[in-house]
Amino acid sequence: MTKTVLIAGASRGLGLEFAVQYAADGWRVVAGCRQPETARGWLPAGVDVQALDVTSPESVAALAWHLDDAPLDLLICNAGVAGPDSSRFAAPGDAAFDEVMHANVLGPARLIQGFGSNVARAGGVIAVMSSRMGSVQETESADMLAYRCSKAAANMVVKLAANEFGPQGACVVALHPGWVRTDMGGAEATLGVSESIDGLRAVLDGLSGADNGAFIDHSGRRLPW
Ligand SMILES: NC(=O)c1ccc[n+]([C@@H]2O[C@H](COP(=O)([O-])OP(=O)(O)OC[C@H]3O[C@@H](n4cnc5c(N)ncnc54)[C@H](OP(=O)(O)O)[C@@H]3O)[C@@H](O)[C@H]2O)c1
């Protein structure tokens, strides 16, 4: 039976690569993009490109209406922003902080609230694109306060969702894609997008119920919170 994946933030970078790879493997791909008309220009034919801004409750609700009760084998909460780039400890301004937290924390929470039961019904996977930069234990610098705090908070969203939707049949995980050459990762990053997504897809393929609530990187390594 054809599997269905909903990817939030599929216009560029890692989300786009997920869409390309899953479409090539015959999945039904629903690609949520802020500018669907533009993204349709480079997403593969057959991908269902839908308007989605994860910071807008109305936008998430409209997509939920579009999908109705359709079972989802995979929900990838990929949309994210980096926020202010600081190399030393620096509290960001209110607007910058709000932008990062709304996209990176409230965004996945809203998506999981909107689509968690579609995934649970299919016995599927909810994956939140977190970051190793959100691991409190592995933090050894003072940079990127807003981004790091947002990903640490997104990890809590994952744990909460694992407790809610795990018993209903879903597996909920936080993922770290590695440091990847995208607009966000920059040209100096160590991994290409296809390498990262190949790894993450292998991780997603191999998940079992025992992985519910785990934080895992593209190589399959379990990360500490
Ligand atoms: N690259 C890395 O090294 C790295 C490392 C760790 C974690 N991550 C995480 O992986 C995810 C993807 O990163 P990336 O490197 O692919 O970033 P990217 O190249 O900057 O792409 C970000 C994607 O998120 C979308 N987006 C941002 N805000 C959105 C919103 N409010 N609603 C819907 N879509 C939104 C963007 O859409 P537009 O085109 O409309 O802006 C774009 O498709 C992020 O969550 C990031 O934090 C990346």
The ligand as an SDF file (V2000), in Angstrom:
LIG
                    3D

 48 52  0  0  0  0  0  0  0  0999 V2000
   21.5200   22.3560    8.2590 N   0  0  0  0  0  0  0  0  0  0  0  0
   21.9720   21.9250    9.4230 C   0  0  0  0  0  0  0  0  0  0  0  0
   23.2090   21.7660    9.6200 O   0  0  0  0  0  0  0  0  0  0  0  0
   21.0220   21.5750   10.5360 C   0  0  0  0  0  0  0  0  0  0  0  0
   21.5650   21.0180   11.7100 C   0  0  0  0  0  0  0  0  0  0  0  0
   20.7090   20.6680   12.7520 C   0  0  0  0  0  0  0  0  0  0  0  0
   19.3450   20.8490   12.6230 C   0  0  0  0  0  0  0  0  0  0  0  0
   18.8370   21.3980   11.4900 N   0  0  0  0  0  0  0  0  0  0  0  0
   17.3810   21.5750   11.4210 C   0  0  0  0  0  0  0  0  0  0  0  0
   16.8460   20.9660   10.2660 O   0  0  0  0  0  0  0  0  0  0  0  0
   15.6990   21.6950    9.7910 C   0  0  0  0  0  0  0  0  0  0  0  0
   15.9140   22.0680    8.3360 C   0  0  0  0  0  0  0  0  0  0  0  0
   17.1000   22.8340    8.2470 O   0  0  0  0  0  0  0  0  0  0  0  0
   17.7440   23.2790    6.8560 P   0  0  0  0  0  0  0  0  0  0  0  0
   19.1980   23.2640    7.0830 O   0  0  0  0  0  0  0  0  0  0  0  0
   17.1370   22.5510    5.7190 O   0  0  0  0  0  0  0  0  0  0  0  0
   17.2730   24.8180    6.8470 O   0  0  0  0  0  0  0  0  0  0  0  0
   16.9790   25.8240    5.6250 P   0  0  0  0  0  0  0  0  0  0  0  0
   17.7850   25.4320    4.4450 O   0  0  0  0  0  0  0  0  0  0  0  0
   17.1290   27.1820    6.1940 O   0  0  0  0  0  0  0  0  0  0  0  0
   15.4390   25.5160    5.3030 O   0  0  0  0  0  0  0  0  0  0  0  0
   14.4730   25.8100    6.2830 C   0  0  0  0  0  0  0  0  0  0  0  0
   13.1320   25.3290    5.7810 C   0  0  0  0  0  0  0  0  0  0  0  0
   12.1540   25.6270    6.7960 O   0  0  0  0  0  0  0  0  0  0  0  0
   11.0970   26.3710    6.1820 C   0  0  0  0  0  0  0  0  0  0  0  0
   10.4480   27.2570    7.1550 N   0  0  0  0  0  0  0  0  0  0  0  0
   10.9950   28.1510    7.9930 C   0  0  0  0  0  0  0  0  0  0  0  0
   10.0520   28.7530    8.7200 N   0  0  0  0  0  0  0  0  0  0  0  0
    8.8640   28.2160    8.3350 C   0  0  0  0  0  0  0  0  0  0  0  0
    7.5130   28.4070    8.7140 C   0  0  0  0  0  0  0  0  0  0  0  0
    7.1670   29.3360    9.6180 N   0  0  0  0  0  0  0  0  0  0  0  0
    6.5630   27.6500    8.1110 N   0  0  0  0  0  0  0  0  0  0  0  0
    6.8830   26.7480    7.1880 C   0  0  0  0  0  0  0  0  0  0  0  0
    8.1320   26.5240    6.7530 N   0  0  0  0  0  0  0  0  0  0  0  0
    9.1100   27.2520    7.3300 C   0  0  0  0  0  0  0  0  0  0  0  0
   11.7770   27.1570    5.0760 C   0  0  0  0  0  0  0  0  0  0  0  0
   10.7980   27.6350    4.1770 O   0  0  0  0  0  0  0  0  0  0  0  0
   11.0070   29.0100    3.2960 P   0  0  0  0  0  0  0  0  0  0  0  0
   11.6990   28.5630    2.0310 O   0  0  0  0  0  0  0  0  0  0  0  0
    9.6320   29.4980    3.0950 O   0  0  0  0  0  0  0  0  0  0  0  0
   11.8510   29.9460    4.1140 O   0  0  0  0  0  0  0  0  0  0  0  0
   12.6800   26.0650    4.5090 C   0  0  0  0  0  0  0  0  0  0  0  0
   11.9520   25.1640    3.7100 O   0  0  0  0  0  0  0  0  0  0  0  0
   15.5580   22.8980   10.7140 C   0  0  0  0  0  0  0  0  0  0  0  0
   14.6050   22.6200   11.7120 O   0  0  0  0  0  0  0  0  0  0  0  0
   16.9470   23.0350   11.3320 C   0  0  0  0  0  0  0  0  0  0  0  0
   16.9130   23.6620   12.5840 O   0  0  0  0  0  0  0  0  0  0  0  0
   19.6380   21.7660   10.4510 C   0  0  0  0  0  0  0  0  0  0  0  0
  1  2  1  0
  2  3  2  0
  2  4  1  0
  4  5  1  0
  4 48  2  0
  5  6  2  0
  6  7  1  0
  7  8  2  0
  8  9  1  0
  8 48  1  0
  9 10  1  0
  9 46  1  0
 10 11  1  0
 11 12  1  0
 11 44  1  0
 12 13  1  0
 13 14  1  0
 14 15  2  0
 14 16  1  0
 14 17  1  0
 17 18  1  0
 18 19  2  0
 18 20  1  0
 18 21  1  0
 21 22  1  0
 22 23  1  0
 23 24  1  0
 23 42  1  0
 24 25  1  0
 25 26  1  0
 25 36  1  0
 26 27  1  0
 26 35  1  0
 27 28  2  0
 28 29  1  0
 29 30  1  0
 29 35  2  0
 30 31  1  0
 30 32  2  0
 32 33  1  0
 33 34  2  0
 34 35  1  0
 36 37  1  0
 36 42  1  0
 37 38  1  0
 38 39  2  0
 38 40  1  0
 38 41  1  0
 42 43  1  0
 44 45  1  0
 44 46  1  0
 46 47  1  0
M  CHG  2   8   1  16  -1
M  END
$$$$
